[in-house]
């Protein structure tokens, strides 16, 4: 069940449906909210208002009317305005100061004169404008006076009376008892404040009206009466009820949409980037956009949305445009936000930013130049780069300087470690290793010094081995040469004393055998010396190695039969040409075959395999040794070493060494391998 649910919940169709639910819920909620804003200008208090009289609308309507009536009584009359009764010296002075400020920026203003002199000059130049100031103020007040009268005349179902004792403004009311017969009224007479219905006094915004009435010039005859008829109240009450119902229902819808939005958005955050078959985060082409650019685009989309909404609200444009604009911008924004979420899940939020990528590439470039460059290049980078870093991070320069000091101390510590290591090596501790955990110039220097010590160790080991080999070589040569030589000397002495002819002939035959043995040893020693020194001339030519092996084995057929050996030859069909000296190559192969005749187990098989490897050929010769091969391949390659440690065979111990030298001077390679009693010789030659 869980597997089936996960397969559906993480499917592409589930993601699309959840995405659509999220964006539609968001768009509709925003549209409803802006409809309320456009209707009531952020006035959500209407939801909690119990009646029109306890709401902001009633107070606003009343406050506007009271403000207009207060303005009329302050103007007193049109005659008072024309006579300048509403103009104060302060207003005239303020206007005159404004003209003087303009005069200061004119060419006639003389900065070298005193203030009084410049002001007198100003009055002379602007005498006409100064005279017109009072007239302009009178005309402004007269215009405001007439506008207020027109504004009050527009209200239907409104009766008012305002008087200061001398000046009275009314549209039919003569006393306060007259207003009490209407559905709603306000009476402000001297210290009396009466409102009806009485609940108006409980309105939270009732204080808005009191400051307006207090601005009247209070005298014993000051009075203000307002009566609202049903003709005035009924349409406003209906508008209030309609707005309250619309806003209340809209807020409930918005809360429901926000709940759906929260659930769908959280669910979308969980499943985005996931697939039913695995737990990995899967990215698409949109996710290739750098995260910092993504954030910039998201902020730009938010800014553009606010710009569009401000234009629609301020200009009172058609609100039908809110839904498509929000839907388009919201869809793009949600796609980008989900891309950021996938990178957060994938732990690549920081790494997949343009700033990080640029700085990483710059750092790698500088590091590559620093690691591969000379010391001079590194010093130049440090001298130029460090001040730039300090300048760019001036707001945290103590940290930057601290890092610089730490790096400097670290490098000094590395230098001291190298210095101490060199001192120890100089004093004879050639096995000492300089250990540095970091990389760089000092690490390379330490590695080179360690390589020198390794070379010294190898040189010492080679010298010791060479001394041991020389000792063994002398011992082996002395033993192999002394044996036949001693026999020759012994039998020569016997021959001098022997009178019996048959015995003499027997002694002569033994002397001949030992002399041949001595000759073979000296010839092999001479040939090994020439081969190892490279003094043998090489005449390279194309040789068919298959024919060379076939003919050579044919010539040695008698010896093969004599030792009861069975040769198994495995060669490619056709000819295989190599670049070699035929005589030297056969001499090397013949040495190997001679070793087989001397040391191979009689009646055993000998395998000769020839392989064509493309650029070279590999010749492998394998046989079973008659003696136990309790010796390593490296030791067996040494001169005067034999497969039988008792040295009872007739070999000189130079055959393998000569074969190796002959092959190597022809640009080939020669190796041997030992596996129990199996002896294997491998020759590689270039084609």
Secondary structure by P-SEA (a helix, b strand, c coil): caaaaaaaaacaaaaaaaaaaaaaaaaaaaaaaaaaaaaccccccccccccccccaaaaaaaaaaaaaaaaaaaaccaaaaaacccccaaaaaaaaaaaaaaaaacccccccccaaaaaaaaaaaaaaaaaaaaaaaaaaaaaaaaaaaaaaaaccccccccccccccccccccccccccccccccccccccccccccccccccccaaaaaaaaacccccccbbbbbbcccccaaaaaaaaaaaaaaaaaaaaaaaaaaaaaaaaaaaaacccccccccbbbbcccccccaaaaaaaaaaaaaaaaaaaaaaaaacccccaaaaaaaaaaaaaaaaaaaaaaaaaacccccccaaaaaaaaaaaaaaaaaaaccaaaaaaaaaacaaaaaaaaccaaaaaaaaaaaaaaaaaaaaaaaaaaaaaaaaccccbbbbbccccaaaaaaaaaaaaaaaaaaaaaaaaaaaaaaaaaaaaaaaaaaaaaaaaaaaaaaaaacccaaaaaaaaaaaaaaaaaaaaaaaaaaaaaaaaaccccccccccaaaaaaaaaaaaaaaaaaaabbbbbbbbcccbbbbbccaaaaaaaaaaaaaaaaccccccbbbbbbbbbcccbbbbbbbbbbccccccccccccccccccccccccccccaaaaaaaaaaaaacbbbbbbbcccbbbbbbbbcc
